[in-house]
Amino acid sequence: MNQSAGTPQPPPNSLPRFPGGTSVSHLCVYDWETPDGLHGGSPHLHTLSTEAYVVTAGQGAVQTISSEGPAEDTLQPGSLLWFTPGTIHRLINEANLELVVVMQNAGLPEAGDAVLTFPEEILADPQKYQQAVALPTEGPEEKRAEAARRRRDLAIEGQQQILEAFNAGNGPEHMRRLWRQATALVTPKIPHWRQIWSANVEAQAELTRRQLTALENGNGEHLGQSQVIRGAPRPGPRLFGMCGRLQTWKAEDFTA
């Protein structure tokens, strides 16, 4: 589907035209030690997108906190799970954990759909939050890795506050406050998100609607436009994500 002038282009970390307006990436979960003696990534939640994990290698776990409370699931090759918006999730790497990640609403996570579980005083202040969440995009790898570790450890500190609230019996109240803070942080982004969603997810659904109508009327002309889109790994080092180093792809007919 061609992008018209003025329409937001596919974000640089997403495969264009991936089925259903989703995105796919390969994740090598951080093996950095955490302040609580584990290894892994940053706890966070998504405000609009469901995320799925398909484990391809290694061993580990995912800690979650949802409306059902805290939980932990073991991860090993072949494991599959997904979680809906509002679920805090934190990946634990016990031995070379690798995943394929399928994300709903491609483009929105890259545009700030995720909110890290920083301590409450940071979540309550949009300026402090933006300072804490930002990572340098240039400079030596070790400096960017150090910034990613600092960000992760701050999110773990906030996660521990939430778990302590559950231990004290007021976890649901704490989660409701967190969801309100997350909502306040992303609300200013909604006009931009609507553009991304319209150009990607809504456009994909509309294309399917038109094709359904055409088939219903005995018109299969779109079958004559069949094609194969071949993905190639993006050049350069893997990205520093919230949970680990990310490998994304681009299509041969797409440049970013």
N, C-alpha and C positions, 0 to 999 in steps of 0.2 A: 504494500500500500504506500503510495507516494505521500510525502509530507508537504502540505501546502505552505506557502510563504507566511511567516509569522507564527507558525505552529511550533511548539517546543519540540526540539529534536530529541532522539533517544539519548538518555544519559550515557556518559562515557564508560560506565562500568556495567552496562547491560547489553545483552545480545539483542539486536533489533529483530522485531517481528517474532520473538519467541512465542510459542503457542499460548493463547489465552491471556496475553498481557502479563505473563509471569516473567521471572528472571531466574537464571541458574548460575551457580558459582561452585568452585571447589575450594574447600577450607581445610587448611592444616592448622589445627587448634594450637594456640600458644603453649609451649612447654615451660614458660617462665614460672618460677615459684611465686606463690601468692602470700600475702601477709598471714593467712590462716593455715599455712603449711601445705597447701595443695598446689596444683599447676593448672593453668588454663586462662580463660578469657574474662571479659567484662560482663557483669550482669546488667541487663537492660530489658526494656519492653518496647513493643511496637504499638502505635496508637491507631493504626488503620489496616495493617497487613498481617495475614496469617503466614507463618514460616514453617517449612518442613525440613527435616533432617533425614537423609539416607546415609547410613554409616558404611564407608567403603573399606576402612582399614583401622587397626589399632583397637585400643580399649579406653573406656572412660565413662563419663556420666554426664547428665544434664540436671542441674538443680532448677526447679521451677517454683514460683509462687503465683497462684491464680486465685480466682474467687473461691476455689475449693481448698485453698491453703497451701502450705509448703509441701513439696514432693521431690523425690530424686529417682531418676530412671537410669539404669545401666545401659551403656552403649557398647555395641560390638558389631563387627561386620554383619550386615543384613538388617540391623535395627532400623526401624522407621517410626517416626513420631512427628506430630506437628502441633502447634499451639496457636491460639487465636489472639487477637489484639488485647493488650492489658496484662498478658502473662509475663512475669519476670522470668528470664532464663539465663543461666550461666553454665557454660561448658567447662567440664573438668577433664583434663588430659592425663590419663594414667599410663599410656604407652602408645605414642605415635598416632594419636587419634586424627582421622581424616573423614570428612563428610562431603557429600553433595548437598548443597542447600538450594531449595526451591522456594522462591519468595513471591507472594502475591503482590500485585500492583507495582510492577517494575517501574522504577524511577522514583517512587515515593520514599522508600528507605534511604536512597541516596540524597533525597531532598529534605531529610530530617524527620522522617516518620519514627525513628527510634529515639527513645529517651533513656539515658543511663540513670541508674539508681544512685545518684550522688546523695550525700547527706542533705537533710531537709533544708538547711539554711542556704544551700546552693540551689536546690530545685525551686525554692521560693523567690529567687532573684534571677530574672532572665539574663541580665548582664553577667553575673557570676557564672551562670550555667554555660553561656556561650564561651566564656574564657576557659572554663574547665573542660569542655567537650572538644574544643578545636585541637587539631593536630597539624604540625608543620607539613607542608606538601613538598618541600625542597630541603636540601641539606644532606649530610651524611646519614647513612642507614642507622648507625648506632644512636644518633641524636633523635631520630624519629621513633626508633624502638623505645628509647628511654621515655619519651613523651607518652607513647601508647601504654607503657607500664604504669606511669603515674596516673593516667586517666583510669585505667583498670582498677588500680588499688583504691582510688577514691570511690569508684562505683561499688567495690566490695565493702568498703566502710559503710556506705548507705544500705547495702543489702543486709549487713549485720544488724543495723538499727531496726530494720523491718522484722528480722527473725527474732530479735529480742522482744519486740512488741508482741509477736505471737506467743512467745514463752510467757509473757506477762498477762496474756489474756485479752489484749486489745489489738491483735493483728488485723482483723477486718477493718477496724476504724482507721488504722494507719494506712492500709491499702487504699481505702476510699480517699484519703487525703493525698496520697501519691497520685492516684488517677486524676484528681482535680488539678494538681500541680502540673502533671504531664499535659493535660488538656490546655491549660493556660499557656504553656510553653509553645505548643504547636499551632494554636488558633491563628496567630498572624500569618502563618504559612499557607493557610487553606486556599486563598485565591490562586497561588502558584500551583498548588497540588491539583486543583481542579483542571488546570490547563494540561498538566502531565497526564492525569487520569483520562481526560477526554481524548487526548491524542493517542493514547496507548490502549488502556483497558476498554474504555467505551467504544473506541474505534474497532477493536477486535470483536467485541460482542455485536456491534452493528454489522460488521462484515458477515458474521455467521448468520445474523437475522436475514440479511439480503439473500444469502445463498440458500437458506431454508426456503424462503419464498420462491426463489427461482426454481429449485428442485420440485417444490409442490406444484408449480405450473409447468413441469416437464422441461424446464430450461436448465441444461447442465453446461452452459458455455464456460463457466468459470473453471471447469475441469481442464479445459484447453490452455489455461494459464498456469498449469502445474509447474513447480520448480523445486530444486534442491538447494537449500541454503547451508553452506559449509562453514563451520566455525573454526577459527584459528586462535590459539592463545595470544592474548595481548602481550606485546613485547615489554621487556623490562622486568624488574623485581616484582614479586607479589605485593599486593596492597596490604597496608596495615589496617585490618578490620577491627571490629570490637571484640571478636572472639579468637581471631588468628590471622594468618596470612592467606589472602584471597587470590585465587586465580580466576580471572574472567576471560571471556572470549569476545571476539568480534567476527562479523561475517565478512566474507571476501568482498562483498559489494558495499561495505560500510566502512567509512573512515571517521575517526574521532580525533 
